[in-house]
Amino acid sequence: MEGIRYGQVQVLINGIKTFDKLMESIQNAKKTIDLEYYIYRDDQIGNRITDLLIERALNGVHIRFIRDGWGSKKLSKTQILRMMDAGIECRTIFPLRFPWIFSTFNNRDHCKIVVIDNMEAFTGGINVGDEYTGLKPDVGYWRDTHVRIVGEASVDLQRIFEAHRNIASPEHMRKRSRMKTKTENKSSLITPSTSPNLSSMMTEWSSELGTIDSTDANSVPTSKKTHEAYVQTFEGNPEIPTPVIREAYYTALTQATKTIDITTPYFVPDEDIIMALKTAVARGVRVRLLVPRQVNQKLVELASFTFYGELLEAGVQIYLYNKGMLHAKSLVIDEEVAEVGAANYDMRSFRLNYEVCEFMYSMDVARDLTEQFERDLNDSVPLQMEDLLQRSPSQRLMQQVARLLFPLL
């Protein structure tokens, strides 16, 4: 947990807007770019960002890149070599190779962090992959949230990056012979696809990734304003005895006096979080929980339903997002305190993963996220107790088994 720092915060909704702003900032970087991702794919968006990073490295920007060994296991050696040849430092945290795989296989670096010139940072739920654009036909619409932080509040994400870099394993792939001139380097390492403006690529992406109604991809507005805020960064780390992010969530829930709005894709909490939600309702707080109707991890979906009954009985309002994949992770307390991060409400995020989240003390930021929450409710259906009672005995058994197994996975 870091101290509270002043900064400017911009809420970024969904992948297209986030990648657009991210690539604009990468293009404008003067000295340094540090990137850390759980998932970094070798696909259309991944290649575009890689091309741009290589171009910036060849023009003198010092770039360091960290990927998680499991989440980014499909990132090709070819792309890693291209980055290394351009002078980008590449490291892997929890690599899938001897001897690390035996001691760290159950850990993940789930963070999504980019820090530019030590003064501008991006973090939240969005990794680098085509699915996050909402234009991948076999995935469909993807609802996510990210934040851009400018100013002194970004230094804590820089510190977390440095700590993770120190435990990551350097890539040791043999570099190819470099070209003699920078111009030759650019011609061999940069493809014509490089461009910092993804908004202008919407038509091209629609044809490359599948035909999806463009209004779906752009219907959710991103705040163009950067709001002044006090920001506090919380780091989850399996080496820390106290589950810091869980404690931050619990404290926020117990301090609420008027409203709690939670958006999360994976909801398999411990009893303390459940009790915090129930007692909040008991003291007159309106509690709304937004979760996906269908989760991309079936075991999580089954386990989550075992918690909904007692929450509904206590008065928690639960909504099932019905438009597509809900991957956003946010919390708004009393329309004054807002949280966006990478951590889910489950024991993996609380105790096994490296995680990060930002608490922002700003009515303006909270308002942006509350307005987004209300828009998401328009694409959701309320869960009723009758829906749970209609489950078959076999469904209930499978859900209880999933709840028992989930902490072990």
Helices and strands as residue ranges (DSSP letters): E 4-13, H 15-27, E 32-37, H 44-58, E 62-68, H 77-85, E 89-93, H 100-104, E 108-109, E 112-116, E 120-124, G 130-133, E 142-143, E 145-150, G 152-154, H 155-167, E 169-170, H 182-189, G 199-201, H 202-209, H 214-218, E 227-236, H 244-255, E 259-263, E 267-268, H 271-282, E 286-292, H 298-314, E 317-321, E 325-326, E 330-333, E 337-341, E 345-346, H 347-347, I 348-352, E 353-361, H 363-377, E 380-382, H 385-389, H 393-405, G 406-408
